[in-house]
Amino acid sequence: MVVLKTAAELTAMRDAGRISAQALLVGGEAVKPGVTTAEIDRKIHKFILSQGAKPSFLGYGGFPGSACISVNDEVIHGIPGSRVIREGDIVSIDTGAKVDGFNGDNACTYAVGKIDLEAQRLLDVTKAALYKGIEQAVAGNRIGDIGYAVQSYCEDAGFSVVREFVGHGTGRELHEDPEVPNYGHQGRGPRLVPGMTIAIEPMICQYDCKITQAKDGWTVKTKDGGLAAHFEHSNAILKDHTEIMTRFWDDPDFDPETFCLK
C-alpha cells in the first residue's frame, strides 16, 4: 500500500533527507587512497548521531554498518570492513538517516583520484540517468515513465540496468511501496500523485547486468567483474513540482565544509 505523506510528515522527511545527504558528503570527503571502508563508515555513523538522528541502515535486516560501501564491481550493500581504498577505484556510498520516525535515503559513487575514461563515463551516465528519472517523477505520470527514462538513457550509452534490485517508496519505513524499477515502459505502472515519496536509484553495470551475492549474505556484485555505479535521491511528489529531499549532496550552493547553503 502506498502511504501518502501530510505536510507535517514531509517536513520531517526534509530533515531526514538533509542529514542523510550531509552524511553522504562526510563519506565522500573520507574516500581517499589508504582508507578502509570501516573508517568511512565510522565517520558517517558519528556524523549522523551528532545531528540527533539514527543511522537507518544499522541493524536493518541485520546489516552491520551505518552505510553501504561498495567498491568497483560491487553494486550495492557492501559491508564496511578492512578493505583498503586504492587510487583508481570507484566507491559507492549509500546512507540513510532517521529523524522523528522518518527516513532519508541517498547514494553517490565517488572516483578515487584518477580513474579510467570508461569508469568516468559510467559514473557520468548513471548520475545523469538519476536526473532523467527524476524529470519523469511528476504528478500524473506513472512509475514506468521513470524506469523507461533511466533504462533507455543507460542502454543507449552501452551500459546495462540491474533488474533484481529497484528503487522504492520511503517514509516511516526505509522501504515502502511502490517499487520503482530502473527499467520499464512508458505509461505503465502506478500513477504518481501528490504526497508520494520515492527513492529513485539507478544501479548500472559497465557490461552485463547479471549479478551475484557474496558469501557475506549482503554484498551484491556484477557476475562478470565489470564495474557498477549507484546514485540515489529521495523525492517528494508535490502538486506542482517534485522536490529532491536529499539534494544537498549535489547542490552547487551547498558548502560541504559547513554543511550550510552558501
C-alpha positions as CSV (number, residue, x, y, z in Angstrom):
1,M,0.0,0.0,0.0
2,V,1.3,3.4,-1.0
3,V,1.4,5.8,2.0
4,L,0.8,9.5,1.1
5,K,2.5,12.0,3.4
6,T,1.0,15.0,5.0
7,A,2.6,18.4,5.0
8,A,3.9,17.8,8.6
9,E,5.3,14.5,7.6
10,L,7.1,16.0,4.6
11,T,8.7,18.5,6.9
12,A,10.2,15.6,9.0
13,M,11.3,13.9,5.8
14,R,13.1,17.0,4.7
15,D,15.1,17.0,7.9
16,A,15.9,13.3,7.4
17,G,16.9,13.9,3.8
18,R,19.1,16.8,4.7
19,I,21.0,14.8,7.4
20,S,21.3,11.8,5.1
21,A,22.7,13.9,2.3
22,Q,25.2,15.6,4.7
23,A,26.3,12.1,5.9
24,L,26.9,11.2,2.3
25,L,29.1,14.3,1.9
26,V,31.0,13.2,5.0
27,G,31.5,9.8,3.5
28,G,32.6,11.3,0.2
29,E,35.2,13.5,1.8
30,A,36.6,10.4,3.5
31,V,37.1,8.5,0.3
32,K,40.9,8.6,-0.2
33,P,43.6,6.0,-1.1
34,G,44.7,4.1,2.0
35,V,41.4,4.5,3.9
36,T,39.4,1.4,4.8
37,T,35.7,1.2,4.2
38,A,35.2,0.7,8.0
39,E,36.9,4.1,8.6
40,I,34.5,5.7,6.2
41,D,31.5,4.1,7.9
42,R,32.7,5.3,11.4
43,K,32.8,8.9,10.2
44,I,29.3,8.6,8.7
45,H,28.0,6.9,11.9
46,K,29.5,9.6,14.1
47,F,28.1,12.4,12.0
48,I,24.5,11.1,11.9
49,L,24.5,10.7,15.7
50,S,25.9,14.2,16.1
51,Q,22.8,15.5,14.3
52,G,20.4,13.8,16.7
53,A,19.4,11.3,14.1
54,K,19.8,7.5,13.8
55,P,21.5,5.6,11.0
56,S,18.7,4.0,9.1
57,F,20.8,1.1,7.8
58,L,22.4,0.0,11.1
59,G,20.7,-3.3,12.1
60,Y,18.2,-3.1,9.2
61,G,17.6,-6.7,8.4
62,G,20.8,-7.4,10.4
63,F,23.0,-5.1,8.3
64,P,26.1,-4.4,10.5
65,G,27.1,-0.9,9.2
66,S,25.7,2.6,9.2
67,A,26.4,2.9,5.4
68,C,26.6,0.5,2.5
69,I,30.0,1.0,0.9
70,S,30.5,-0.9,-2.4
71,V,33.8,-0.8,-4.4
72,N,34.4,-1.3,-8.1
73,D,32.4,-4.5,-9.2
74,E,30.2,-4.3,-6.0
75,V,26.8,-3.0,-7.0
76,I,25.2,-2.4,-3.6
77,H,25.1,-3.4,0.0
78,G,28.8,-3.6,0.6
79,I,29.6,-4.2,4.3
80,P,32.2,-1.8,5.7
81,G,35.3,-3.6,6.8
82,S,39.0,-3.9,6.3
83,R,39.1,-3.3,2.6
84,V,41.5,-0.5,1.7
85,I,40.5,2.0,-0.9
86,R,43.1,2.4,-3.7
87,E,43.8,5.0,-6.4
88,G,41.6,4.3,-9.4
89,D,38.8,2.7,-7.5
90,I,35.2,3.8,-7.7
91,V,33.3,3.7,-4.4
92,S,29.5,3.7,-4.0
93,I,28.2,5.0,-0.7
94,D,24.6,4.6,0.4
95,T,23.5,6.4,3.5
96,G,20.2,6.8,5.4
97,A,19.3,8.9,8.5
98,K,16.1,8.6,10.6
99,V,14.6,11.7,12.2
100,D,11.3,11.9,14.1
101,G,10.4,8.5,12.8
102,F,11.1,9.3,9.1
103,N,13.9,8.2,6.8
104,G,16.2,9.9,4.3
105,D,18.0,7.7,1.7
106,N,20.6,8.6,-0.9
107,A,23.7,7.3,-2.7
108,C,26.6,8.5,-4.8
109,T,29.5,6.8,-6.5
110,Y,32.9,8.5,-6.0
111,A,36.0,8.4,-8.0
112,V,39.2,7.8,-6.1
113,G,41.8,10.0,-7.7
114,K,42.3,9.5,-11.4
115,I,40.1,6.7,-12.8
116,D,40.0,5.4,-16.4
117,L,37.8,7.1,-19.0
118,E,35.3,4.3,-19.2
119,A,34.8,4.2,-15.5
120,Q,34.2,8.0,-15.5
121,R,31.7,7.6,-18.3
122,L,29.9,5.0,-16.3
123,L,29.6,7.5,-13.3
124,D,28.6,10.3,-15.6
125,V,25.9,8.3,-17.3
126,T,24.5,6.8,-14.1
127,K,24.3,10.2,-12.4
128,A,22.6,11.8,-15.4
129,A,20.2,8.8,-15.6
130,L,19.1,9.6,-12.0
131,Y,18.0,13.1,-13.1
132,K,16.4,11.7,-16.2
133,G,14.3,9.6,-13.9
134,I,13.5,12.4,-11.6
135,E,12.3,14.5,-14.5
136,Q,9.6,12.0,-15.1
137,A,8.7,11.7,-11.4
138,V,5.8,14.2,-11.6
139,A,2.2,14.0,-10.5
140,G,0.2,12.4,-13.3
141,N,3.0,10.3,-14.7
142,R,3.4,6.6,-13.9
143,I,6.2,4.6,-12.4
144,G,7.0,3.1,-15.8
145,D,7.9,6.6,-17.1
146,I,10.7,6.8,-14.6
147,G,12.1,3.3,-15.4
148,Y,11.9,3.9,-19.1
149,A,13.8,7.2,-18.8
150,V,16.6,5.5,-16.8
151,Q,16.8,2.4,-18.9
152,S,16.8,4.0,-22.3
153,Y,19.4,6.6,-21.4
154,C,21.8,4.0,-19.9
155,E,21.3,1.3,-22.6
156,D,21.7,3.9,-25.3
157,A,25.1,4.7,-23.7
158,G,26.1,1.0,-23.9
159,F,25.5,0.1,-20.2
160,S,23.1,-2.3,-18.6
161,V,20.5,-2.0,-15.8
162,V,20.2,-4.2,-12.8
163,R,16.8,-5.9,-12.6
164,E,16.8,-7.7,-9.3
165,F,17.1,-4.5,-7.1
166,V,15.0,-1.4,-7.6
167,G,14.1,2.0,-6.1
168,H,11.2,2.2,-3.7
169,G,8.9,4.3,-1.7
170,T,10.3,5.7,1.6
171,G,8.9,7.3,4.7
172,R,8.3,5.9,8.2
173,E,9.7,2.7,6.7
174,L,13.0,2.7,4.9
175,H,11.4,0.7,2.1
176,E,7.8,1.3,1.3
177,D,5.5,0.8,-1.7
178,P,5.7,1.4,-4.6
179,E,8.7,-0.4,-6.2
180,V,10.5,2.0,-8.6
181,P,12.4,-0.1,-11.2
182,N,15.1,1.4,-13.3
183,Y,13.5,-0.2,-16.4
184,G,10.0,-0.3,-17.7
185,H,7.5,1.0,-20.3
186,Q,6.1,4.5,-20.6
187,G,2.5,4.9,-19.4
188,R,2.7,1.7,-17.2
189,G,2.6,1.1,-13.5
190,P,1.1,3.0,-10.5
191,R,0.2,6.6,-11.1
192,L,2.3,9.3,-9.3
193,V,0.1,11.5,-7.0
194,P,0.9,14.4,-4.6
195,G,2.1,13.1,-1.2
196,M,4.1,10.1,-2.6
197,T,7.7,9.9,-1.5
198,I,10.0,7.7,-3.6
199,A,13.7,6.9,-3.8
200,I,15.0,6.7,-7.3
201,E,18.3,4.9,-7.6
202,P,19.9,3.7,-10.8
203,M,22.2,0.7,-10.4
204,I,24.1,0.5,-13.6
205,C,26.7,-2.0,-14.8
206,Q,29.6,-1.5,-17.2
207,Y,28.9,-4.7,-19.0
208,D,26.3,-7.4,-18.4
209,C,23.6,-6.8,-15.7
210,K,23.8,-10.3,-14.2
211,I,24.6,-10.1,-10.6
212,T,25.7,-12.5,-7.8
213,Q,25.6,-12.2,-4.0
214,A,28.8,-12.6,-1.9
215,K,29.2,-15.2,0.9
216,D,28.6,-12.4,3.5
217,G,24.9,-12.5,2.5
218,W,24.8,-8.8,1.7
219,T,27.3,-7.6,-0.9
220,V,25.9,-7.7,-4.5
221,K,28.5,-7.9,-7.3
222,T,28.5,-8.0,-11.0
223,K,28.8,-11.6,-12.2
224,D,31.3,-10.7,-14.9
225,G,33.5,-8.5,-12.8
226,G,32.6,-5.3,-14.6
227,L,32.3,-2.0,-12.7
228,A,29.0,-0.8,-11.3
229,A,27.7,2.6,-10.3
230,H,24.9,3.7,-8.0
231,F,23.3,7.1,-7.5
232,E,20.1,7.9,-5.5
233,H,17.9,10.7,-4.3
234,S,14.7,10.7,-2.1
235,N,11.9,12.7,-3.8
236,A,8.6,14.1,-2.8
237,I,5.8,14.3,-5.4
238,L,4.0,17.5,-4.9
239,K,1.1,19.1,-6.7
240,D,3.0,21.4,-9.0
241,H,6.6,20.1,-8.8
242,T,8.9,17.4,-7.4
243,E,11.2,18.1,-4.5
244,I,14.5,16.4,-4.2
245,M,14.7,16.0,-0.4
246,T,18.4,14.8,-0.5
247,R,19.6,17.4,-3.0
248,F,22.2,18.8,-0.6
249,W,24.9,16.3,-1.6
250,D,24.7,17.5,-5.2
251,D,23.8,21.2,-4.8
252,P,26.3,23.7,-6.2
253,D,25.2,26.2,-3.5
254,F,25.9,23.7,-0.7
255,D,29.1,24.1,1.3
256,P,30.4,20.7,2.4
257,E,32.8,22.4,4.9
258,T,30.0,23.9,7.0
259,F,27.0,21.8,5.8
260,C,25.2,25.0,5.1
261,L,23.8,26.6,1.9
262,K,26.1,29.4,0.8
